[in-house]
Amino acid sequence: MNLKDFISDALCGPTDLIAYDVSRQLQQLFNGRTVIDSAISSFDLAGYVRGGHCSVVSETCVYNKSRMELSETGTLLVEEPENAWFSVLWKGNLLEVLILTWTVEGCRERHQWIIAETRQVAEGFLSAVCDWGSEVSGEILVFDGGRWHKNEELFQAITSASFDNLILPADLKREIREDFARFFNSRELYERYGIPWKRGVLLIGPPGNGKTHTVKALINETKRPCLYVKSFLGWYGTDHDRIRQVFKQARKTTPCFVVLEDLDSLIDNRNRSFFLNELDGFAENTGVVVLATTNHPDKLDPAIMDRPSRFDRKYYFRLPSAAGRLAYLNRWRESVQAQLSCSDKVLQHVVDKTEDFSFAYLKELCLSAMMAWMAERATPMDKILRRTAATLRAEMKEKSGSKGNSKEKKSGAAAAGAELWS
């Protein structure tokens, strides 16, 4: 057997026989050693190596193909092996690890084979890598493309989020904080009275009004593990497979948050029934808090919106009132240097002229005004702020006239880029 061409030869076979043929050939090649095959999505060898838990002592003579991707925040390159063979040193044991990826009926399958001296070592290594890949401690576990991966950058991005720097109506902010604190502290009470200890919470409202910040602040304040679902689409498996993976991981991580941002874009006619079954079916979701957001509740099926046992609590994030806009602009004014500040009179004028502005659009107003001031420093900020508010107001009216009032509100979030993990 030509080891150099092992991967290419294996992938040339019938797709429904690849796993069988590879296992058979490996058993012949490594006669007397244990060969185990798995397709567990949390097997993240590259991350396990980066974490210092094992080391790649050499690479075999086969050609290893990896895929380079940007991390969620776009600042780091992450290498993900797709078809590769490694020699790995783990706890004094030398193991061979083969990773293969192929397509079956439009879905990507990824298997890993571990070759070790004994079954105990092979299974121990597989368990160690998968357990590490599914632990959530000091990072966010992100589900994307049908696989889980850890992201410490995302975790660091939410550590500065708090309710102290979130402008919301006082009653809404207090109610949300007390609701989640009470839930996580009440497991014994729920169980005593036979009430399932799980939650489904939906944050509803036009974009750019604090839903994203609230999610980040809750994760930071409660210190509970977070599983962030970026998409149920992916190369690996079907929608049903991927939804099952998410809830299976959540049940292993409890108590935890499962964050589904823009729920209306994640759930469609193909996967709705399966999603609802995982959310509220026979399997127990003890300790699982499904925290979802939507800008378009009208796009959600009544089976999601109207059945309390699925999303038993809904919080509405409306466009900020005059008091909310004043609070936001005052906070901005306090944060800038004196030359960039403005008078009380102009601040109140801007508040009056920004009805229907989201917090995201107010953010754009402040940023645009500061950039304009830097370009023309001889002009007082009072004048620039008035002018910028008028310009943005005119833009909103133009968009409203051409696309409808709902599109006007949507533009505020698009301008601010209010992604959860940006």
C-alpha positions as CSV (number, residue, x, y, z in Angstrom):
1,M,0.0,0.0,0.0
2,N,1.4,3.4,-1.0
3,L,1.0,5.6,2.1
4,K,1.9,8.7,0.1
5,D,-1.3,8.4,-2.0
6,F,-3.5,7.0,0.9
7,I,-5.8,10.0,1.2
8,S,-6.3,10.7,-2.5
9,D,-6.9,7.0,-3.2
10,A,-9.4,6.8,-0.3
11,L,-11.4,9.8,-1.5
12,C,-11.7,8.3,-5.0
13,G,-13.9,5.5,-3.9
14,P,-17.7,5.3,-3.7
15,T,-18.7,7.8,-1.0
16,D,-20.9,5.3,0.9
17,L,-17.9,2.9,1.2
18,I,-15.2,5.4,2.1
19,A,-15.5,4.9,5.9
20,Y,-15.6,1.2,5.6
21,D,-12.7,0.9,3.1
22,V,-10.5,3.3,5.1
23,S,-11.1,1.4,8.4
24,R,-10.3,-1.9,6.7
25,Q,-7.1,-0.6,5.0
26,L,-5.9,1.0,8.2
27,Q,-6.4,-2.2,10.2
28,Q,-4.3,-4.1,7.6
29,L,-1.7,-1.4,7.5
30,F,-1.4,-1.2,11.3
31,N,-1.9,-4.9,12.1
32,G,-1.8,-5.5,15.9
33,R,-2.7,-1.9,16.8
34,T,-6.2,-0.5,17.6
35,V,-8.0,1.6,14.9
36,I,-11.1,3.5,15.9
37,D,-13.3,5.6,13.6
38,S,-15.6,8.5,14.8
39,A,-17.5,11.4,13.3
40,I,-17.9,13.5,16.5
41,S,-18.3,17.2,15.7
42,S,-16.5,18.3,18.8
43,F,-13.2,16.6,17.8
44,D,-11.1,19.7,17.3
45,L,-7.5,18.4,17.0
46,A,-6.1,21.7,15.8
47,G,-7.5,23.5,18.8
48,Y,-6.4,20.8,21.2
49,V,-2.8,21.2,19.9
50,R,-3.0,25.0,20.1
51,G,-4.2,24.6,23.7
52,G,-1.0,22.7,24.5
53,H,-2.7,19.4,25.4
54,C,-0.8,17.4,22.8
55,S,1.7,17.9,20.1
56,V,2.2,17.0,16.5
57,V,5.6,15.4,16.5
58,S,5.7,14.8,12.7
59,E,3.6,14.8,9.7
60,T,3.5,11.7,7.4
61,C,4.5,11.8,3.8
62,V,0.9,12.2,2.6
63,Y,-0.2,15.7,1.4
64,N,-2.2,17.4,4.2
65,K,-4.9,19.8,3.1
66,S,-6.1,22.4,5.6
67,R,-8.5,25.3,5.3
68,M,-7.5,28.7,6.6
69,E,-10.4,30.9,8.0
70,L,-10.7,34.2,9.7
71,S,-11.8,34.0,13.3
72,E,-15.3,35.4,14.2
73,T,-13.8,38.9,14.9
74,G,-11.7,38.8,11.7
75,T,-8.4,39.3,13.5
76,L,-6.8,35.8,13.6
77,L,-6.4,33.1,11.0
78,V,-7.5,29.7,12.2
79,E,-6.3,26.5,10.5
80,E,-8.8,23.7,10.1
81,P,-7.5,20.4,8.7
82,E,-9.9,18.8,6.1
83,N,-7.8,15.9,4.8
84,A,-4.7,15.2,6.8
85,W,-2.6,12.6,8.6
86,F,-0.7,13.5,11.8
87,S,1.5,11.7,14.3
88,V,0.5,13.0,17.7
89,L,2.2,12.7,21.1
90,W,-0.3,12.6,23.9
91,K,0.6,11.6,27.5
92,G,3.6,9.8,26.4
93,N,1.7,7.8,23.7
94,L,2.4,8.1,20.0
95,L,-0.8,8.0,18.0
96,E,-1.7,8.4,14.3
97,V,-4.6,10.6,13.5
98,L,-6.3,10.6,10.0
99,I,-8.9,13.2,9.2
100,L,-11.0,12.8,6.0
101,T,-13.8,15.0,4.6
102,W,-16.1,14.1,1.7
103,T,-19.5,15.0,0.3
104,V,-22.5,12.7,0.3
105,E,-25.7,13.9,-1.4
106,G,-24.7,17.6,-1.0
107,C,-23.7,17.2,2.7
108,R,-20.2,17.1,4.0
109,E,-19.1,14.2,6.2
110,R,-16.0,14.4,8.3
111,H,-14.4,11.4,10.0
112,Q,-11.4,10.9,12.1
113,W,-9.5,7.7,12.7
114,I,-7.2,7.2,15.7
115,I,-4.5,4.5,15.6
116,A,-2.9,3.6,19.0
117,E,-1.2,0.7,20.7
118,T,-4.3,-0.1,22.8
119,R,-8.0,0.6,22.6
120,Q,-7.8,2.2,26.0
121,V,-5.3,4.8,24.7
122,A,-7.2,5.4,21.5
123,E,-10.6,5.9,23.2
124,G,-9.0,8.0,26.0
125,F,-7.5,10.3,23.4
126,L,-10.8,10.6,21.5
127,S,-12.7,11.4,24.7
128,A,-10.1,13.9,25.9
129,V,-10.2,15.9,22.6
130,C,-14.0,15.8,22.3
131,D,-14.5,16.7,26.0
132,W,-12.1,19.6,25.6
133,G,-13.9,20.7,22.4
134,S,-17.2,20.8,24.2
135,E,-16.1,22.4,27.4
136,V,-17.0,26.1,27.8
137,S,-14.7,28.0,30.1
138,G,-13.2,31.3,29.2
139,E,-14.5,31.3,25.7
140,I,-17.7,31.1,23.6
141,L,-18.6,27.9,21.9
142,V,-19.7,28.8,18.4
143,F,-21.7,26.5,16.1
144,D,-21.1,27.3,12.4
145,G,-21.0,25.2,9.3
146,G,-22.2,22.1,11.2
147,R,-19.4,22.1,13.7
148,W,-18.5,23.5,17.0
149,H,-15.4,25.6,17.7
150,K,-14.2,27.7,20.6
151,N,-13.6,31.4,20.4
152,E,-11.8,33.2,23.2
153,E,-11.9,36.5,21.2
154,L,-15.7,36.5,21.4
155,F,-15.6,35.8,25.1
156,Q,-13.3,38.8,25.6
157,A,-15.6,40.9,23.5
158,I,-18.5,40.5,25.9
159,T,-16.6,41.0,29.2
160,S,-17.0,44.8,28.9
161,A,-20.7,44.6,28.3
162,S,-22.8,45.4,31.3
163,F,-26.2,46.7,32.2
164,D,-24.5,49.8,33.6
165,N,-23.6,51.0,30.1
166,L,-26.9,49.9,28.5
167,I,-29.6,52.6,28.1
168,L,-33.0,50.9,28.4
169,P,-36.2,51.9,30.3
170,A,-35.5,51.3,33.9
171,D,-38.4,48.8,34.4
172,L,-37.4,46.7,31.4
173,K,-33.8,46.5,32.5
174,R,-34.6,45.6,36.1
175,E,-37.2,43.0,35.0
176,I,-34.7,41.3,32.7
177,R,-31.9,41.2,35.2
178,E,-34.2,39.9,38.0
179,D,-35.8,37.3,35.7
180,F,-32.6,35.6,34.8
181,A,-31.1,35.9,38.3
182,R,-34.2,34.3,39.8
183,F,-34.2,31.5,37.2
184,F,-30.6,30.4,37.7
185,N,-31.1,30.5,41.5
186,S,-34.3,28.5,41.6
187,R,-33.6,25.0,40.3
188,E,-34.5,23.4,43.7
189,L,-37.8,25.3,43.8
190,Y,-38.7,24.3,40.2
191,E,-37.9,20.6,40.9
192,R,-39.8,20.7,44.2
193,Y,-43.0,21.6,42.4
194,G,-42.4,19.5,39.3
195,I,-41.8,22.5,37.0
196,P,-39.3,21.9,34.2
197,W,-36.2,24.0,34.9
198,K,-35.7,25.5,31.5
199,R,-36.5,28.8,29.8
200,G,-37.2,30.2,26.4
201,V,-36.8,34.0,26.1
202,L,-37.4,36.1,23.0
203,L,-36.1,39.7,22.6
204,I,-38.3,41.5,20.1
205,G,-37.9,44.9,18.4
206,P,-36.6,46.9,15.6
207,P,-32.8,46.7,15.1
208,G,-30.3,48.8,16.9
209,N,-32.2,49.2,20.2
210,G,-30.3,47.2,22.7
211,K,-31.2,43.5,22.1
212,T,-27.6,42.5,21.3
213,H,-26.1,44.5,24.1
214,T,-28.6,42.9,26.5
215,V,-27.6,39.4,25.4
216,K,-24.0,40.2,26.0
217,A,-24.6,41.8,29.3
218,L,-26.7,38.8,30.5
219,I,-23.9,36.4,29.6
220,N,-21.3,38.6,31.3
221,E,-23.4,39.1,34.4
222,T,-24.7,35.6,35.0
223,K,-21.3,34.0,34.2
224,R,-23.1,31.0,32.5
225,P,-21.6,29.1,29.5
226,C,-22.8,30.4,26.2
227,L,-23.4,28.4,23.0
228,Y,-23.8,30.8,20.1
229,V,-25.5,29.4,17.0
230,K,-24.3,31.4,14.0
231,S,-26.2,29.3,11.5
232,F,-28.0,26.0,11.1
233,L,-26.7,25.9,7.6
234,G,-23.4,24.1,6.9
235,W,-21.3,21.6,5.0
236,Y,-21.7,18.8,7.6
237,G,-24.9,16.9,7.8
238,T,-28.5,18.1,7.3
239,D,-30.4,20.9,9.1
240,H,-31.9,18.2,11.4
241,D,-28.4,16.8,12.2
242,R,-27.1,20.3,13.0
243,I,-30.1,21.3,15.2
244,R,-29.8,18.0,17.0
245,Q,-26.0,18.7,17.6
246,V,-26.8,22.1,19.1
247,F,-29.3,20.8,21.7
248,K,-27.3,17.7,22.5
249,Q,-24.3,20.0,23.3
250,A,-26.6,22.3,25.3
251,R,-27.8,19.4,27.4
252,K,-24.2,18.4,28.2
253,T,-23.3,22.0,29.2
254,T,-26.2,23.0,31.5
255,P,-26.9,25.3,32.9
256,C,-26.2,27.4,29.9
257,F,-27.4,29.9,27.3
258,V,-28.1,28.9,23.7
259,V,-28.1,32.2,21.8
260,L,-30.1,32.3,18.6
261,E,-29.7,35.8,17.1
262,D,-32.1,36.8,14.3
263,L,-34.3,33.7,15.0
264,D,-36.4,34.4,11.9
265,S,-33.4,33.9,9.7
266,L,-32.4,30.6,11.4
267,I,-35.7,28.8,11.2
268,D,-37.6,28.1,8.0
269,N,-40.2,25.7,6.7
270,R,-37.6,22.9,6.3
271,N,-36.3,22.8,9.8
272,R,-39.1,24.4,11.9
273,S,-40.8,21.1,13.0
274,F,-37.5,19.5,14.0
275,F,-36.4,22.7,15.9
276,L,-39.7,22.8,17.8
277,N,-39.3,19.2,18.7
278,E,-35.8,19.7,20.1
279,L,-37.0,22.9,21.9
280,D,-40.1,21.3,23.5
281,G,-40.1,17.6,22.7
282,F,-39.5,14.5,24.7
283,A,-35.9,15.2,25.5
284,E,-35.4,17.2,28.7
285,N,-33.7,20.5,28.4
286,T,-33.1,20.9,32.1
287,G,-31.0,24.1,32.7
288,V,-31.1,25.2,29.1
289,V,-32.0,28.8,28.4
290,V,-32.7,29.5,24.8
291,L,-32.2,33.2,24.4
292,A,-33.3,34.4,20.9
293,T,-33.7,37.7,19.2
294,T,-35.8,38.9,16.3
295,N,-36.3,42.1,14.4
296,H,-39.2,40.6,12.5
297,P,-41.7,38.8,14.7
298,D,-44.1,38.8,11.9
299,K,-41.9,36.3,10.1
300,L,-42.0,33.8,12.9
301,D,-44.5,30.9,12.8
302,P,-47.3,31.1,15.4
303,A,-46.1,27.8,16.8
304,I,-42.9,29.7,17.9
305,M,-44.5,33.0,18.9
306,D,-47.7,32.0,20.5
307,R,-47.0,28.8,22.5
308,P,-45.8,29.8,26.0
309,S,-43.9,26.5,26.7
310,R,-41.5,27.3,23.9
311,F,-40.7,31.0,24.4
312,D,-42.4,31.6,27.7
313,R,-41.2,35.2,28.0
314,K,-41.0,37.9,25.4
315,Y,-39.4,41.3,26.0
316,Y,-40.0,44.2,23.6
317,F,-37.3,46.6,22.7
318,R,-38.9,49.7,21.2
319,L,-37.4,52.8,19.7
320,P,-36.0,55.0,22.4
321,S,-38.2,57.7,23.9
322,A,-37.1,61.3,24.2
323,A,-35.8,60.6,27.6
324,G,-33.8,57.6,26.3
325,R,-32.4,59.7,23.4
326,L,-31.4,62.4,25.9
327,A,-29.7,59.9,28.1
328,Y,-27.8,58.4,25.2
329,L,-26.6,61.8,23.9
330,N,-25.6,63.0,27.4
331,R,-23.5,59.9,27.9
332,W,-21.8,60.5,24.5
333,R,-21.2,64.2,25.4
334,E,-19.6,63.1,28.7
335,S,-17.3,60.7,27.0
336,V,-15.8,63.1,24.4
337,Q,-13.2,65.9,24.8
338,A,-14.3,69.5,25.5
339,Q,-13.8,70.6,21.8
340,L,-16.3,67.9,20.7
341,S,-18.9,68.7,23.2
342,C,-22.1,70.7,22.5
343,S,-24.5,72.9,24.5
344,D,-27.6,71.8,26.4
345,K,-29.7,73.8,23.9
346,V,-28.4,72.0,20.9
347,L,-28.5,68.6,22.6
348,Q,-32.2,69.2,23.3
349,H,-32.8,70.3,19.8
350,V,-31.2,67.1,18.5
351,V,-33.4,65.0,20.8
352,D,-36.5,66.7,19.4
353,K,-35.3,66.1,15.8
354,T,-34.4,62.4,16.2
355,E,-37.8,60.9,16.9
356,D,-37.8,57.3,15.4
357,F,-34.0,57.1,15.6
358,S,-32.8,53.8,17.1
359,F,-29.8,53.8,19.4
360,A,-27.8,52.5,16.5
361,Y,-28.8,55.5,14.4
362,L,-28.0,57.8,17.3
363,K,-24.5,56.2,17.4
364,E,-24.1,56.9,13.8
365,L,-25.2,60.5,14.3
366,C,-22.5,61.0,17.0
367,L,-19.8,59.3,15.0
368,S,-20.6,61.2,11.8
369,A,-20.6,64.5,13.7
370,M,-17.2,63.8,15.2
371,M,-15.8,62.9,11.8
372,A,-17.2,66.1,10.3
373,W,-15.7,68.2,13.1
374,M,-12.2,66.7,12.4
375,A,-12.5,67.7,8.8
376,E,-13.6,71.2,9.6
377,R,-12.3,72.2,13.0
378,A,-13.2,75.8,12.6
379,T,-16.9,75.0,12.7
380,P,-18.4,74.7,16.2
381,M,-19.8,71.3,17.2
382,D,-23.2,72.8,17.9
383,K,-23.5,73.7,14.2
384,I,-22.2,70.4,13.0
385,L,-24.4,68.3,15.3
386,R,-27.5,70.2,14.1
387,R,-26.5,69.8,10.5
388,T,-25.7,66.1,10.8
389,A,-29.1,65.4,12.6
390,A,-30.9,67.2,9.7
391,T,-29.0,65.2,7.1
392,L,-29.7,61.8,8.7
393,R,-33.3,62.8,9.2
394,A,-33.6,63.6,5.5
395,E,-32.0,60.3,4.6
396,M,-34.5,58.4,6.8
397,K,-37.4,60.2,5.1
398,E,-36.0,59.4,1.7
399,K,-35.6,55.7,2.6
400,S,-39.0,55.7,4.1
401,G,-40.6,57.1,1.0
402,S,-38.9,54.5,-1.3
403,K,-38.9,51.4,0.8
404,G,-41.6,51.9,3.4
405,N,-41.6,52.8,7.0
406,S,-40.3,49.4,8.2
407,K,-37.3,49.7,5.9
408,E,-36.5,53.1,7.5
409,K,-36.1,51.6,10.9
410,K,-34.0,48.7,9.5
411,S,-31.5,51.1,8.1
412,G,-30.4,52.2,11.6
413,A,-29.2,48.8,12.5
414,A,-27.5,48.2,9.1
415,A,-25.6,51.5,9.5
416,A,-24.3,50.6,13.0
417,G,-23.4,47.0,12.2
418,A,-25.1,45.7,15.3
419,E,-24.0,42.1,15.0
420,L,-23.8,40.2,18.3
421,W,-20.2,39.3,18.2
422,S,-18.7,42.2,16.2
